[in-house]
Amino acid sequence: DTGAAYQALQEAVSLAAGFLVEISFSLKQERRIVLDRDRTIIDLAAEIYGSVDDQLDFLISSNDLTGSEILELPRGKEIVYYV
């Protein structure tokens, strides 16, 4: 072995690492809030994102909301959202 395979592997790893660093700068920031009162997911999505339709499903799935929580989020619930 002349080291050619190792050199190719090192190049692939450095390209992948560089790509990951580059795209990390364009990722949305995670934010967390704790609800100070009971609210609906629709009200919360409108407040956070300014729109309901675009982000509602993502907000529900990223917080693993149950069926009852989709109807009404309880006071004290921590919510994760991305901006």
Secondary structure, 3 states (H helix, E strand, C coil): CCCHHHHHHHHHHHHHHHHHHHHHCCCCCEEEEECCCCECHHHHHHHHHCCCCCCHHHHHHHCCCCHHHHHCECCCCEEEEEC
